[in-house]
Amino acid sequence: MSNITRAVIIQSKFHDLECVFEALEQMGVRYSRVGTQNNYRVDIPEYYLRFECRGNTVYAVYDTENTRAKQFIYEFMKVYKKVLDEKLERLHLEELKLHEQQVLAEIAKQEELRRRAQKIKRRRLQLEKARKREEIEMRREIEQKKKIIVERAKRLGYDIREEVHGNEIVLVLVRRRQVHR
Amino acid sequence: MPEEKITVRISNNGKIVVHVTGIKGPSCVDEVLKLLEDIAYVQEIIKTDEYYATPHITQKKKVEVKSGAKI
C-alpha cells in the first residue's frame, strides 16, 4: 500500500495584530473579543479555536486533533500573508513616493539657493566693475587736474619737480623771489 | 634769494594736501587758490603761526579733487 501525503506546517503565532483582524474581516468570520486592551482573546466558535492576543503577538490556540480548526488556520495564514504583503507593498510605495518628494524638494531648494547665489554674484560683479571704472576715472581725473596745476604753476613762474611716492604724486613748486631793498 | 615753495601731494583717492612755505601773509592762500581754482573742493585751511609772521610764512591746505567742483 502506498500513498502520497501532502501536508503543510501551520503557523501558531502571528506578529501583527492589525493584519490578523484585517484577515479575519476579509474571510468574513464571525468572532467575539473577550478581555482587556492588551491581553484578550478572540473566539471563533465556528472552527473551535481562539486567538490569544498578548501585546502585538497573536497565538492560535486549538485542538491539534481538530482538522477543521487546522484547515481554518491554513486558510487564515494565506489571507493573513496576503494582507501583510499588500500592506508592506503599500508602505514601500508610500516610502518611495515620500523619498521622491524629498528629493524633488531638495532639488527645488538647491535650485533656489543656486539662483540666490547667482543673483548675489551678479550684483557683486556689477559693483566691482563700477568701482573699477570709478578708480580708472579718478586716476584720469587726477592726471588731468595735475596737468592743470602744472600749467598754472608754470604761468606763475614756478619751477616744477614731479615725484611719485607710492600711491601719491608729489609736485614740488619752487620760485625764487627777488628782494627789493 | 628767498625761496617760495609749494608742495602739492595728490593721493590716488583724489585727496590733495598743499604745503606752502616762504610766501608772506594771506597771499600764500591766494597762491594756492590760483593753482586749485575750479579743480578741487577746499575742505579746510590750517593757518600755522608762520602765517601771521613776517617775512616767512608757512601754510597748509588740504583739499579734495571733485570733478566740476568750485572753490
gemmi code that builds the backbone of each chain (N, CA, C; Angstrom):
import gemmi

chains = {
    "A": [
        ("MET", (0.843, -1.194, 0.000), (0.000, 0.000, 0.000), (0.877, 1.242, 0.000)),
        ("SER", (0.605, 2.116, -0.856), (1.400, 3.353, -0.867), (0.451, 4.554, -0.853)),
        ("ASN", (1.021, 5.676, -0.548), (0.191, 6.896, -0.588), (1.027, 8.114, -0.851)),
        ("ILE", (0.352, 9.127, -1.209), (1.022, 10.438, -1.342), (0.363, 11.343, -0.316)),
        ("THR", (1.164, 11.858, 0.519), (0.621, 12.740, 1.558), (1.090, 14.162, 1.324)),
        ("ARG", (0.166, 15.048, 1.320), (0.532, 16.470, 1.249), (0.227, 17.070, 2.612)),
        ("ALA", (1.161, 17.759, 3.139), (0.932, 18.388, 4.454), (1.498, 19.804, 4.445)),
        ("VAL", (1.114, 20.535, 5.382), (1.660, 21.891, 5.487), (1.826, 22.229, 6.965)),
        ("ILE", (2.898, 22.870, 7.229), (3.125, 23.280, 8.620), (2.359, 24.580, 8.836)),
        ("ILE", (1.556, 24.573, 9.829), (0.771, 25.794, 10.031), (1.353, 26.627, 11.167)),
        ("GLN", (1.196, 27.899, 10.971), (1.724, 28.879, 11.929), (0.903, 28.838, 13.211)),
        ("SER", (1.561, 29.066, 14.306), (0.774, 29.159, 15.537), (0.861, 30.562, 16.149)),
        ("LYS", (1.767, 31.345, 15.591), (1.930, 32.723, 16.109), (1.903, 33.710, 14.955)),
        ("PHE", (1.214, 34.833, 15.174), (1.170, 35.914, 14.177), (1.610, 37.193, 14.891)),
        ("HIS", (2.418, 37.957, 14.208), (3.042, 39.080, 14.936), (2.504, 40.452, 14.585)),
        ("ASP", (1.430, 40.468, 13.825), (0.838, 41.801, 13.603), (-0.673, 41.744, 13.807)),
        ("LEU", (-1.069, 42.361, 14.878), (-2.468, 42.336, 15.302), (-3.404, 42.915, 14.242)),
        ("GLU", (-2.974, 44.065, 13.705), (-3.807, 44.761, 12.711), (-4.084, 43.845, 11.508)),
        ("CYS", (-3.034, 43.152, 11.043), (-3.190, 42.246, 9.895), (-4.088, 41.054, 10.258)),
        ("VAL", (-3.989, 40.589, 11.505), (-4.841, 39.476, 11.955), (-6.311, 39.861, 11.821)),
        ("PHE", (-6.647, 41.041, 12.328), (-8.057, 41.462, 12.274), (-8.513, 41.739, 10.834)),
        ("GLU", (-7.610, 42.340, 10.049), (-7.979, 42.587, 8.638), (-8.234, 41.273, 7.911)),
        ("ALA", (-7.393, 40.264, 8.201), (-7.560, 38.957, 7.564), (-8.891, 38.321, 7.985)),
        ("LEU", (-9.198, 38.422, 9.268), (-10.468, 37.862, 9.755), (-11.656, 38.542, 9.064)),
        ("GLU", (-11.544, 39.872, 8.930), (-12.620, 40.629, 8.274), (-12.769, 40.166, 6.819)),
        ("GLN", (-11.623, 40.032, 6.159), (-11.666, 39.606, 4.743), (-12.281, 38.213, 4.587)),
        ("MET", (-12.033, 37.357, 5.558), (-12.569, 35.984, 5.489), (-14.053, 35.928, 5.883)),
        ("GLY", (-14.547, 37.006, 6.432), (-15.950, 37.087, 6.827), (-16.303, 36.155, 7.983)),
        ("VAL", (-15.319, 35.968, 8.869), (-15.526, 35.069, 10.020), (-16.220, 35.825, 11.150)),
        ("ARG", (-17.122, 35.151, 11.820), (-17.753, 35.764, 12.991), (-16.897, 35.454, 14.221)),
        ("TYR", (-16.570, 36.454, 14.984), (-15.740, 36.233, 16.173), (-16.181, 37.156, 17.298)),
        ("SER", (-15.750, 36.799, 18.485), (-16.055, 37.675, 19.635), (-14.768, 37.929, 20.407)),
        ("ARG", (-14.725, 39.132, 20.962), (-13.495, 39.553, 21.649), (-13.749, 39.627, 23.143)),
        ("VAL", (-12.877, 39.008, 23.933), (-13.064, 38.995, 25.386), (-11.720, 39.330, 26.041)),
        ("GLY", (-11.741, 40.249, 27.036), (-10.504, 40.526, 27.767), (-10.190, 42.016, 27.837)),
        ("THR", (-8.934, 42.321, 28.251), (-8.529, 43.714, 28.412), (-7.885, 44.215, 27.104)),
        ("GLN", (-7.488, 45.469, 27.151), (-6.922, 46.112, 25.965), (-5.672, 45.375, 25.432)),
        ("ASN", (-4.770, 44.984, 26.362), (-3.501, 44.356, 25.942), (-3.490, 42.831, 26.045)),
        ("ASN", (-4.444, 42.301, 26.690), (-4.464, 40.846, 26.881), (-5.903, 40.344, 26.718)),
        ("TYR", (-6.172, 39.831, 25.557), (-7.551, 39.385, 25.322), (-7.564, 38.209, 24.360)),
        ("ARG", (-8.717, 37.641, 24.158), (-8.782, 36.530, 23.216), (-9.910, 36.781, 22.225)),
        ("VAL", (-9.715, 36.153, 21.085), (-10.725, 36.249, 20.038), (-11.259, 34.830, 19.821)),
        ("ASP", (-12.496, 34.645, 20.148), (-13.099, 33.312, 19.997), (-13.752, 33.165, 18.631)),
        ("ILE", (-13.439, 32.044, 17.984), (-14.087, 31.743, 16.709), (-14.774, 30.372, 16.873)),
        ("PRO", (-15.981, 30.377, 17.411), (-16.654, 29.121, 17.777), (-16.912, 28.190, 16.577)),
        ("GLU", (-17.111, 28.833, 15.426), (-17.426, 28.056, 14.228), (-16.349, 27.004, 13.917)),
        ("TYR", (-15.094, 27.358, 14.256), (-13.970, 26.451, 13.943), (-13.311, 25.876, 15.194)),
        ("TYR", (-13.911, 26.084, 16.298), (-13.409, 25.550, 17.579), (-11.976, 26.008, 17.870)),
        ("LEU", (-11.774, 27.240, 17.690), (-10.431, 27.753, 18.019), (-10.526, 29.180, 18.531)),
        ("ARG", (-9.406, 29.634, 19.059), (-9.363, 31.028, 19.519), (-7.961, 31.596, 19.255)),
        ("PHE", (-7.932, 32.908, 19.180), (-6.655, 33.611, 19.100), (-6.456, 34.300, 20.436)),
        ("GLU", (-5.275, 34.142, 20.998), (-4.977, 34.849, 22.246), (-3.985, 35.963, 21.906)),
        ("CYS", (-4.381, 37.140, 22.265), (-3.566, 38.313, 21.899), (-2.835, 38.844, 23.118)),
        ("ARG", (-1.514, 38.870, 23.025), (-0.688, 39.475, 24.089), (0.227, 40.495, 23.432)),
        ("GLY", (-0.066, 41.746, 23.698), (0.658, 42.824, 23.007), (0.319, 42.774, 21.533)),
        ("ASN", (1.370, 42.694, 20.728), (1.128, 42.661, 19.274), (1.223, 41.225, 18.732)),
        ("THR", (1.407, 40.265, 19.661), (1.540, 38.861, 19.226), (0.209, 38.133, 19.417)),
        ("VAL", (-0.110, 37.360, 18.395), (-1.387, 36.626, 18.429), (-1.062, 35.122, 18.358)),
        ("TYR", (-1.555, 34.367, 19.339), (-1.328, 32.914, 19.373), (-2.611, 32.200, 18.952)),
        ("ALA", (-2.463, 31.274, 18.032), (-3.630, 30.468, 17.643), (-3.701, 29.266, 18.600)),
        ("VAL", (-4.833, 29.113, 19.252), (-4.983, 28.031, 20.232), (-6.118, 27.128, 19.740)),
        ("TYR", (-5.791, 25.883, 19.534), (-6.818, 24.944, 19.048), (-6.386, 23.508, 19.371)),
        ("ASP", (-7.285, 22.612, 19.223), (-7.008, 21.200, 19.477), (-6.298, 20.654, 18.236)),
        ("THR", (-5.114, 20.171, 18.408), (-4.301, 19.732, 17.257), (-4.938, 18.557, 16.509)),
        ("GLU", (-5.874, 17.950, 17.155), (-6.577, 16.842, 16.503), (-7.733, 17.367, 15.636)),
        ("ASN", (-8.049, 18.603, 15.834), (-9.202, 19.193, 15.147), (-8.828, 19.639, 13.731)),
        ("THR", (-9.217, 18.847, 12.768), (-8.867, 19.122, 11.373), (-9.513, 20.409, 10.874)),
        ("ARG", (-10.750, 20.644, 11.267), (-11.470, 21.840, 10.841), (-10.735, 23.111, 11.291)),
        ("ALA", (-10.250, 23.061, 12.520), (-9.502, 24.211, 13.055), (-8.193, 24.390, 12.279)),
        ("LYS", (-7.518, 23.290, 12.019), (-6.236, 23.357, 11.293), (-6.438, 23.884, 9.865)),
        ("GLN", (-7.525, 23.428, 9.246), (-7.827, 23.897, 7.886), (-8.104, 25.407, 7.882)),
        ("PHE", (-8.822, 25.837, 8.930), (-9.109, 27.267, 9.035), (-7.809, 28.073, 9.180)),
        ("ILE", (-6.951, 27.566, 10.067), (-5.675, 28.276, 10.270), (-4.881, 28.315, 8.965)),
        ("TYR", (-4.923, 27.231, 8.255), (-4.210, 27.174, 6.968), (-4.753, 28.243, 6.009)),
        ("GLU", (-6.066, 28.363, 5.906), (-6.682, 29.384, 5.049), (-6.365, 30.780, 5.597)),
        ("PHE", (-6.449, 30.862, 6.933), (-6.184, 32.152, 7.580), (-4.762, 32.628, 7.283)),
        ("MET", (-3.807, 31.690, 7.349), (-2.399, 32.004, 7.067), (-2.239, 32.664, 5.697)),
        ("LYS", (-2.957, 32.096, 4.705), (-2.828, 32.616, 3.333), (-3.374, 34.045, 3.242)),
        ("VAL", (-4.559, 34.230, 3.867), (-5.158, 35.575, 3.819), (-4.303, 36.571, 4.606)),
        ("TYR", (-3.858, 36.101, 5.789), (-3.013, 36.956, 6.639), (-1.754, 37.388, 5.874)),
        ("LYS", (-1.133, 36.416, 5.189), (0.089, 36.693, 4.428), (-0.185, 37.726, 3.328)),
        ("LYS", (-1.344, 37.525, 2.633), (-1.716, 38.437, 1.547), (-1.916, 39.866, 2.094)),
        ("VAL", (-2.639, 39.914, 3.216), (-2.894, 41.230, 3.845), (-1.572, 41.900, 4.210)),
        ("LEU", (-0.699, 41.120, 4.842), (0.590, 41.672, 5.278), (1.443, 42.105, 4.080)),
        ("ASP", (1.464, 41.252, 3.039), (2.249, 41.585, 1.837), (1.735, 42.855, 1.168)),
        ("GLU", (0.406, 42.952, 1.070), (-0.193, 44.144, 0.435), (0.123, 45.405, 1.240)),
        ("LYS", (-0.012, 45.233, 2.545), (0.274, 46.379, 3.432), (1.736, 46.806, 3.286)),
        ("LEU", (2.606, 45.800, 3.242), (4.039, 46.059, 3.105), (4.344, 46.766, 1.783)),
        ("GLU", (3.714, 46.272, 0.724), (3.906, 46.843, -0.606), (3.424, 48.296, -0.638)),
        ("ARG", (2.242, 48.514, -0.008), (1.669, 49.856, 0.040), (2.615, 50.821, 0.772)),
        ("LEU", (3.127, 50.333, 1.912), (4.038, 51.172, 2.702), (5.341, 51.431, 1.948)),
        ("HIS", (5.783, 50.411, 1.251), (7.012, 50.550, 0.473), (6.840, 51.622, -0.612)),
        ("LEU", (5.682, 51.542, -1.308), (5.398, 52.528, -2.358), (5.278, 53.929, -1.767)),
        ("GLU", (4.611, 53.980, -0.610), (4.442, 55.268, 0.064), (5.800, 55.860, 0.447)),
        ("GLU", (6.671, 54.972, 0.921), (8.023, 55.386, 1.289), (8.778, 55.940, 0.076)),
        ("LEU", (8.650, 55.217, -1.044), (9.319, 55.646, -2.281), (8.802, 57.004, -2.730)),
        ("LYS", (7.458, 57.140, -2.619), (6.825, 58.389, -3.026), (7.336, 59.552, -2.163)),
        ("LEU", (7.399, 59.277, -0.859), (7.894, 60.303, 0.061), (9.346, 60.655, -0.230)),
        ("HIS", (10.124, 59.628, -0.504), (11.541, 59.835, -0.820), (11.667, 60.702, -2.080)),
        ("GLU", (10.826, 60.372, -3.062), (10.829, 61.128, -4.319), (10.482, 62.596, -4.053)),
        ("GLN", (9.467, 62.780, -3.189), (9.065, 64.151, -2.842), (10.205, 64.884, -2.140)),
        ("GLN", (10.895, 64.150, -1.256), (12.027, 64.754, -0.535), (13.118, 65.166, -1.515)),
        ("VAL", (13.398, 64.277, -2.471), (14.438, 64.558, -3.467), (14.049, 65.787, -4.287)),
        ("LEU", (12.770, 65.813, -4.707), (12.300, 66.956, -5.508), (12.389, 68.255, -4.714)),
        ("ALA", (11.995, 68.148, -3.420), (12.061, 69.338, -2.555), (13.502, 69.800, -2.403)),
        ("GLU", (14.401, 68.819, -2.274), (15.824, 69.144, -2.121), (16.359, 69.824, -3.384)),
        ("ILE", (15.935, 69.271, -4.539), (16.365, 69.859, -5.821), (15.849, 71.295, -5.931)),
        ("ALA", (14.564, 71.461, -5.547), (13.963, 72.804, -5.619), (14.701, 73.762, -4.697)),
        ("LYS", (15.060, 73.242, -3.518), (15.771, 74.073, -2.538), (17.160, 74.436, -3.076)),
        ("GLN", (17.838, 73.415, -3.630), (19.170, 73.634, -4.195), (19.098, 74.652, -5.339)),
        ("GLU", (18.051, 74.497, -6.142), (17.857, 75.388, -7.285), (17.665, 76.831, -6.804)),
        ("GLU", (16.877, 76.966, -5.740), (16.607, 78.280, -5.169), (17.906, 78.887, -4.624)),
        ("LEU", (18.681, 78.044, -3.915), (19.958, 78.514, -3.367), (20.914, 78.916, -4.494)),
        ("ARG", (20.902, 78.101, -5.571), (21.786, 78.381, -6.711), (21.400, 79.708, -7.351)),
        ("ARG", (20.059, 79.930, -7.461), (19.566, 81.181, -8.058), (19.968, 82.388, -7.207)),
        ("ARG", (19.842, 82.201, -5.861), (20.206, 83.304, -4.960), (21.699, 83.608, -5.044)),
        ("ALA", (22.505, 82.532, -5.100), (23.963, 82.701, -5.190), (24.332, 83.418, -6.487)),
        ("GLN", (23.644, 83.051, -7.566), (23.910, 83.681, -8.871), (23.568, 85.169, -8.824)),
        ("LYS", (22.437, 85.462, -8.169), (21.976, 86.853, -8.074), (22.997, 87.697, -7.297)),
        ("ILE", (23.473, 87.125, -6.183), (24.455, 87.830, -5.350), (25.751, 88.041, -6.132)),
        ("LYS", (26.160, 86.982, -6.844), (27.406, 87.065, -7.616), (27.291, 88.124, -8.709)),
        ("ARG", (26.123, 88.121, -9.402), (25.906, 89.112, -10.465), (26.039, 90.524, -9.924)),
        ("ARG", (25.405, 90.748, -8.736), (25.414, 92.078, -8.117), (26.838, 92.457, -7.682)),
        ("ARG", (27.552, 91.461, -7.106), (28.927, 91.727, -6.660), (29.800, 92.119, -7.839)),
        ("LEU", (29.688, 91.357, -8.951), (30.492, 91.648, -10.139), (30.153, 93.029, -10.694)),
        ("GLN", (28.855, 93.355, -10.637), (28.390, 94.665, -11.119), (29.043, 95.790, -10.299)),
        ("LEU", (29.039, 95.588, -8.959), (29.620, 96.610, -8.078), (31.139, 96.697, -8.248)),
        ("GLU", (31.778, 95.537, -8.403), (33.235, 95.536, -8.598), (33.598, 96.267, -9.886)),
        ("LYS", (32.776, 96.030, -10.914), (33.010, 96.679, -12.202), (32.851, 98.197, -12.068)),
        ("ALA", (31.805, 98.593, -11.343), (31.547, 100.016, -11.130), (32.711, 100.663, -10.385)),
        ("ARG", (33.183, 99.945, -9.329), (34.284, 100.501, -8.542), (35.548, 100.628, -9.393)),
        ("LYS", (35.813, 99.605, -10.208), (36.987, 99.616, -11.074), (36.928, 100.813, -12.026)),
        ("ARG", (35.744, 100.979, -12.631), (35.584, 102.094, -13.579), (35.791, 103.431, -12.885)),
        ("GLU", (35.249, 103.527, -11.643), (35.399, 104.774, -10.896), (36.859, 105.048, -10.548)),
        ("GLU", (37.590, 103.972, -10.205), (39.012, 104.142, -9.889), (39.784, 104.633, -11.119)),
        ("ILE", (39.461, 104.044, -12.281), (40.124, 104.453, -13.534), (39.799, 105.914, -13.835)),
        ("GLU", (38.522, 106.256, -13.669), (38.109, 107.638, -13.932), (38.778, 108.614, -12.971)),
        ("MET", (38.911, 108.165, -11.697), (39.563, 109.035, -10.708), (41.026, 109.257, -11.077)),
        ("ARG", (41.700, 108.180, -11.537), (43.111, 108.324, -11.961), (43.222, 109.311, -13.120)),
        ("ARG", (42.269, 109.176, -14.073), (42.261, 110.069, -15.241), (42.030, 111.521, -14.782)),
        ("GLU", (41.086, 111.655, -13.861), (40.735, 112.966, -13.309), (41.958, 113.591, -12.615)),
        ("ILE", (42.661, 112.782, -11.813), (43.846, 113.245, -11.082), (44.922, 113.710, -12.073)),
        ("GLU", (45.123, 112.896, -13.108), (46.122, 113.216, -14.122), (45.805, 114.552, -14.806)),
        ("GLN", (44.532, 114.714, -15.121), (44.062, 115.933, -15.791), (44.262, 117.161, -14.883)),
        ("LYS", (43.872, 117.011, -13.602), (43.981, 118.129, -12.649), (45.456, 118.463, -12.403)),
        ("LYS", (46.261, 117.425, -12.359), (47.697, 117.626, -12.131), (48.292, 118.480, -13.259)),
        ("LYS", (47.875, 118.151, -14.495), (48.374, 118.918, -15.652), (47.972, 120.380, -15.534)),
        ("ILE", (46.727, 120.614, -15.110), (46.241, 121.996, -14.952), (47.086, 122.729, -13.902)),
        ("ILE", (47.331, 122.027, -12.757), (48.138, 122.648, -11.684), (49.534, 122.987, -12.216)),
        ("VAL", (50.113, 122.054, -12.971), (51.463, 122.266, -13.525), (51.460, 123.477, -14.466)),
        ("GLU", (50.455, 123.547, -15.339), (50.371, 124.683, -16.287), (50.233, 126.010, -15.544)),
        ("ARG", (49.352, 126.006, -14.520), (49.151, 127.238, -13.742), (50.428, 127.626, -12.997)),
        ("ALA", (51.097, 126.622, -12.451), (52.336, 126.889, -11.706), (53.387, 127.493, -12.628)),
        ("LYS", (53.442, 126.954, -13.848), (54.404, 127.488, -14.830), (54.102, 128.951, -15.096)),
        ("ARG", (52.819, 129.246, -15.303), (52.414, 130.636, -15.584), (52.762, 131.567, -14.412)),
        ("LEU", (52.701, 131.003, -13.200), (53.005, 131.808, -12.007), (54.515, 131.878, -11.742)),
        ("GLY", (55.299, 131.240, -12.592), (56.756, 131.367, -12.517), (57.444, 130.344, -11.639)),
        ("TYR", (56.809, 129.250, -11.357), (57.430, 128.220, -10.507), (58.214, 127.224, -11.342)),
        ("ASP", (59.294, 126.739, -10.748), (59.976, 125.574, -11.324), (59.269, 124.351, -10.745)),
        ("ILE", (59.062, 123.361, -11.586), (58.256, 122.215, -11.131), (59.076, 120.939, -11.152)),
        ("ARG", (58.938, 120.207, -10.038), (59.555, 118.892, -9.988), (58.456, 117.896, -9.591)),
        ("GLU", (58.349, 116.851, -10.376), (57.299, 115.868, -10.081), (57.911, 114.573, -9.571)),
        ("GLU", (57.337, 114.063, -8.481), (57.821, 112.796, -7.914), (56.637, 111.888, -7.642)),
        ("VAL", (56.936, 110.621, -7.589), (55.873, 109.674, -7.222), (56.326, 108.935, -5.969)),
        ("HIS", (55.536, 109.043, -4.904), (55.831, 108.340, -3.647), (54.700, 107.344, -3.378)),
        ("GLY", (54.909, 106.114, -3.752), (53.866, 105.084, -3.548), (52.626, 105.418, -4.361)),
        ("ASN", (51.533, 105.637, -3.654), (50.273, 105.963, -4.329), (50.055, 107.466, -4.444)),
        ("GLU", (51.109, 108.221, -4.231), (50.971, 109.667, -4.171), (51.831, 110.356, -5.238)),
        ("ILE", (51.227, 111.379, -5.883), (52.015, 112.215, -6.813), (52.403, 113.464, -6.028)),
        ("VAL", (53.650, 113.789, -6.086), (54.103, 114.984, -5.353), (54.650, 116.006, -6.347)),
        ("LEU", (54.051, 117.197, -6.317), (54.547, 118.295, -7.165), (55.264, 119.282, -6.254)),
        ("VAL", (56.509, 119.504, -6.534), (57.251, 120.475, -5.725), (57.436, 121.718, -6.596)),
        ("LEU", (56.799, 122.819, -6.179), (56.841, 124.070, -6.962), (57.756, 125.044, -6.213)),
        ("VAL", (58.757, 125.520, -6.918), (59.722, 126.422, -6.264), (59.867, 127.691, -7.095)),
        ("ARG", (59.846, 128.816, -6.388), (60.010, 130.102, -7.085), (60.982, 130.958, -6.260)),
        ("ARG", (61.933, 131.527, -6.927), (62.897, 132.395, -6.221), (62.358, 133.808, -6.306)),
        ("ARG", (62.321, 134.437, -5.136), (61.742, 135.772, -5.072), (62.881, 136.795, -4.975)),
        ("GLN", (62.763, 137.857, -5.725), (63.772, 138.907, -5.658), (63.465, 139.813, -4.483)),
        ("VAL", (64.495, 140.137, -3.733), (64.290, 141.008, -2.559), (64.636, 142.432, -2.967)),
        ("HIS", (63.673, 143.350, -2.788), (63.907, 144.760, -3.090), (64.233, 145.475, -1.807)),
        ("ARG", (65.354, 146.177, -1.802), (65.741, 146.918, -0.593), (65.443, 148.390, -0.771)),
    ],
    "B": [
        ("MET", (68.657, 134.654, -2.310), (67.293, 134.978, -2.753), (66.303, 134.051, -2.052)),
        ("PRO", (65.307, 134.628, -1.344), (64.341, 133.773, -0.621), (63.598, 132.849, -1.581)),
        ("GLU", (63.230, 131.706, -1.034), (62.591, 130.692, -1.874), (61.122, 130.509, -1.476)),
        ("GLU", (60.248, 130.553, -2.455), (58.824, 130.263, -2.211), (58.575, 128.830, -2.688)),
        ("LYS", (58.058, 128.082, -1.756), (57.922, 126.665, -2.101), (56.498, 126.158, -1.812)),
        ("ILE", (55.938, 125.515, -2.816), (54.609, 124.899, -2.629), (54.748, 123.405, -2.950)),
        ("THR", (54.374, 122.601, -1.979), (54.404, 121.147, -2.224), (52.955, 120.655, -2.323)),
        ("VAL", (52.644, 120.081, -3.472), (51.278, 119.568, -3.689), (51.332, 118.041, -3.693)),
        ("ARG", (50.623, 117.439, -2.738), (50.583, 115.963, -2.681), (49.193, 115.496, -3.108)),
        ("ILE", (49.178, 114.669, -4.146), (47.877, 114.173, -4.633), (47.830, 112.649, -4.442)),
        ("SER", (46.888, 112.189, -3.616), (46.736, 110.735, -3.379), (45.898, 110.113, -4.477)),
        ("ASN", (45.982, 108.789, -4.588), (45.215, 108.133, -5.665), (43.706, 108.113, -5.404)),
        ("ASN", (43.292, 108.524, -4.172), (41.846, 108.638, -3.918), (41.344, 110.069, -4.138)),
        ("GLY", (42.244, 110.938, -4.671), (41.848, 112.303, -5.019), (42.122, 113.349, -3.943)),
        ("LYS", (42.627, 112.911, -2.797), (42.921, 113.883, -1.726), (44.166, 114.689, -2.105)),
        ("ILE", (44.099, 115.994, -1.848), (45.250, 116.862, -2.134), (45.654, 117.574, -0.844)),
        ("VAL", (46.922, 117.552, -0.550), (47.422, 118.311, 0.600), (48.512, 119.253, 0.074)),
        ("VAL", (48.351, 120.532, 0.361), (49.307, 121.535, -0.153), (50.036, 122.188, 1.024)),
        ("HIS", (51.332, 122.186, 0.967), (52.130, 122.881, 1.986), (52.791, 124.085, 1.316)),
        ("VAL", (52.669, 125.220, 1.947), (53.284, 126.430, 1.385), (54.307, 126.969, 2.379)),
        ("THR", (55.459, 127.266, 1.898), (56.453, 127.921, 2.774), (57.093, 129.073, 2.006)),
        ("GLY", (57.443, 130.074, 2.738), (58.201, 131.177, 2.135), (57.358, 132.245, 1.459)),
        ("ILE", (56.054, 132.229, 1.596), (55.217, 133.285, 0.994), (54.543, 134.060, 2.136)),
        ("LYS", (54.643, 135.345, 2.075), (54.169, 136.204, 3.167), (52.647, 136.278, 3.259)),
        ("GLY", (52.143, 136.306, 4.467), (50.751, 136.620, 4.787), (49.699, 135.914, 3.951)),
        ("PRO", (48.539, 136.554, 3.812), (47.384, 135.931, 3.147), (47.634, 135.591, 1.681)),
        ("SER", (48.665, 136.177, 1.085), (48.910, 135.888, -0.331), (49.284, 134.424, -0.564)),
        ("CYS", (49.715, 133.764, 0.515), (50.055, 132.336, 0.354), (48.785, 131.537, 0.067)),
        ("VAL", (47.674, 132.002, 0.686), (46.385, 131.338, 0.429), (45.954, 131.625, -1.006)),
        ("ASP", (46.122, 132.879, -1.397), (45.756, 133.258, -2.766), (46.520, 132.436, -3.792)),
        ("GLU", (47.787, 132.208, -3.485), (48.643, 131.469, -4.409), (48.114, 130.039, -4.619)),
        ("VAL", (47.684, 129.445, -3.505), (47.140, 128.081, -3.584), (45.825, 128.096, -4.354)),
        ("LEU", (45.009, 129.093, -4.033), (43.706, 129.164, -4.706), (43.867, 129.355, -6.214)),
        ("LYS", (44.925, 130.090, -6.601), (45.186, 130.280, -8.043), (45.472, 128.929, -8.704)),
        ("LEU", (46.163, 128.072, -7.941), (46.512, 126.752, -8.501), (45.314, 125.801, -8.556)),
        ("LEU", (44.505, 125.870, -7.498), (43.437, 124.860, -7.381), (42.058, 125.336, -7.848)),
        ("GLU", (41.994, 126.600, -8.217), (40.721, 127.188, -8.639), (40.011, 126.292, -9.668)),
        ("ASP", (38.774, 126.030, -9.424), (37.906, 125.255, -10.337), (38.202, 123.746, -10.410)),
        ("ILE", (39.286, 123.328, -9.803), (39.595, 121.906, -9.994), (39.464, 121.072, -8.718)),
        ("ALA", (39.263, 121.738, -7.583), (39.149, 120.967, -6.345), (38.252, 121.684, -5.336)),
        ("TYR", (37.751, 120.907, -4.407), (36.908, 121.464, -3.342), (37.773, 121.612, -2.096)),
        ("VAL", (37.905, 122.849, -1.637), (38.756, 123.089, -0.467), (37.975, 122.744, 0.800)),
        ("GLN", (38.485, 121.792, 1.541), (37.802, 121.354, 2.764), (38.197, 122.192, 3.972)),
        ("GLU", (39.489, 122.469, 4.059), (39.935, 123.272, 5.221), (41.271, 123.950, 4.922)),
        ("ILE", (41.467, 125.058, 5.608), (42.749, 125.773, 5.500), (43.290, 125.917, 6.916)),
        ("ILE", (44.426, 125.332, 7.153), (45.012, 125.398, 8.501), (46.136, 126.434, 8.457)),
        ("LYS", (45.928, 127.472, 9.216), (46.951, 128.522, 9.230), (47.881, 128.261, 10.400)),
        ("THR", (49.146, 128.189, 10.119), (50.129, 127.959, 11.199), (50.595, 129.325, 11.723)),
        ("ASP", (51.401, 129.291, 12.759), (51.917, 130.543, 13.346), (52.667, 131.372, 12.310)),
        ("GLU", (53.296, 130.663, 11.388), (54.090, 131.344, 10.364), (53.219, 132.209, 9.440)),
        ("TYR", (51.951, 131.841, 9.371), (51.037, 132.615, 8.519), (51.022, 134.075, 8.965)),
        ("TYR", (51.063, 134.253, 10.303), (50.968, 135.603, 10.858), (52.340, 136.255, 11.006)),
        ("ALA", (53.389, 135.486, 10.778), (54.737, 136.021, 10.961), (55.255, 136.633, 9.668)),
        ("THR", (56.239, 137.457, 9.799), (56.906, 138.011, 8.628), (58.403, 137.769, 8.800)),
        ("PRO", (59.172, 137.613, 7.784), (58.784, 137.616, 6.376), (58.382, 136.230, 5.840)),
        ("HIS", (58.736, 135.157, 6.643), (58.476, 133.817, 6.116), (57.142, 133.299, 6.619)),
        ("ILE", (56.379, 132.746, 5.729), (55.036, 132.269, 6.078), (54.909, 130.790, 5.684)),
        ("THR", (54.290, 130.016, 6.579), (54.027, 128.609, 6.245), (52.525, 128.369, 6.291)),
        ("GLN", (52.047, 127.728, 5.333), (50.602, 127.443, 5.316), (50.354, 126.035, 4.814)),
        ("LYS", (49.343, 125.414, 5.384), (48.986, 124.059, 4.950), (47.542, 124.071, 4.488)),
        ("LYS", (47.322, 123.526, 3.330), (45.948, 123.435, 2.812), (45.654, 121.978, 2.493)),
        ("LYS", (44.441, 121.593, 2.786), (44.043, 120.214, 2.476), (42.798, 120.280, 1.607)),
        ("VAL", (42.875, 119.720, 0.408), (41.733, 119.788, -0.490), (41.484, 118.421, -1.106)),
        ("GLU", (40.307, 118.276, -1.659), (39.956, 117.006, -2.302), (39.483, 117.279, -3.707)),
        ("VAL", (39.950, 116.491, -4.658), (39.551, 116.675, -6.047), (38.135, 116.192, -6.236)),
        ("LYS", (37.308, 117.050, -6.770), (35.955, 116.620, -7.148), (35.670, 117.210, -8.498)),
        ("SER", (35.299, 116.377, -9.403), (35.068, 116.829, -10.763), (34.010, 117.918, -10.797)),
        ("GLY", (34.354, 119.019, -11.415), (33.404, 120.107, -11.604), (33.181, 120.947, -10.361)),
        ("ALA", (33.892, 120.621, -9.268), (33.684, 121.380, -8.032), (34.331, 122.756, -8.142)),
        ("LYS", (33.694, 123.727, -7.495), (34.224, 125.096, -7.493), (34.862, 125.373, -6.139)),
        ("ILE", (35.854, 126.204, -6.137), (36.461, 126.600, -4.865), (35.724, 127.799, -4.310)),
    ],
}
model = gemmi.Model(1)
for chain_id, residues in chains.items():
    chain = gemmi.Chain(chain_id)
    for i, (resn, *xyz) in enumerate(residues, 1):
        res = gemmi.Residue()
        res.name, res.seqid = resn, gemmi.SeqId(i, " ")
        for name, pos in zip(("N", "CA", "C"), xyz):
            atom = gemmi.Atom()
            atom.name, atom.element = name, gemmi.Element(name[0])
            atom.pos, atom.b_iso = gemmi.Position(*pos), 0.0
            res.add_atom(atom)
        chain.add_residue(res)
    model.add_chain(chain)
structure = gemmi.Structure()
structure.add_model(model)
structure.setup_entities()
